[in-house]
Amino acid sequence: MELKKNPKANLENHNKQFMLLGLALALLMIYVGIEWKTFERNIADLGMGNMEIEEEIDIPITERIQEIKPPPPPPAAPEKIEIVEDEAEIIETVLESTETDETEAVEIVEIEEVVEEEYIEEDVPFAIIEDVPVYPGCKGTNAQKKACLQEKIKKHVGKKFNTDLANDLGLSPGRKKVYVQFKISKTGKITDIRARGPHKRLEKEAVKVVSSLPDMIPGKQRGRAVGVKYTLPITLVVE
C-alpha cells in the first residue's frame, strides 16, 4: 500500500520564502554588528582630591522699599459749633411761558436790511489806484494817462529845479538823490509835500518845485474820489 503525500506538506514549495527570510536575518545581524558601539573604560588616578565642601553663600534678594509717609492728621474739630439761622429772604423768579395761544394775535415786525457802505481808504498809493489822477492835457486809457502823468511831472521838475544848487553846496562828486513824497488830494491839489535828501537846501528846493505842479483831476477808487500818494525820486549829478 503506497503512502500518499499531501501536496501542502511538501516543503520544497517554500524554498524561496525561506531563503529570502534567511537573507533578511543575515543582513539585519550584519547591520547591527556594524552599528554596535563600544567604549574603552579608563580608570584615572584622581589622587587626593579636595574633599572640602565649598561654603555656599546665600545672598538674599533685596528690594528697594519706598518710604511711606504717614497720612496727614485729620483737621481738628472745632471746639464749638454755632448754628446761624438763615434769615435772608429768597426771591423766587417766576419764568413766564413764551408759548402763544391760537387766540392771541402775533404782531409781525418787518426787518429792514441795512446795507453797510464799504469803507474806502482816503489815501491810496499811486501804484494800485484804479483810476489814476489826470494831469492837464493827458488823454487815453488808464495806462496811457498814468504814463503821461509821470512824464509830465518829470519834465516839470527838470525845468523848474535849480541844478546849479548842488554844485554850490560843496557836496562830494557823484549822483545825489532827493526823495519827495506828496499827495494829490481828492480835489486834485498837491498837498502834504515832504522831502529827504543830502542837504536841507536841496530838500527845500524840491518842495518848492513840486508845490508848483498844476491842479489835476483827482484819482478814483471804486468810482469815488480819493487822495493818491506819489513818491518822486530826483537825481542830481554833482561834478
Secondary structure, 3 states (H helix, E strand, C coil): CCCCCCHHHCHHHHHHHHHHHHHHHHHHHHHHHHHCCCCCCCCCCCCCCCCCCCCCCCCCCCCCCCCCCCCCCCCCCCCCCCCCCCCCCCCCCCCCCCCCCCCCCCCCCCCCCCCCCCCCCCEEECCCCCECCECCCCCCCHHHHHHHHHHHHHHHHHHHCCCHHHHHCCCCCEEEEEEEEEEECCCCCEEEEEEECCCHHHHHHHHHHHHCCCCCECCEECCEECEEEEEEEEEEEEC
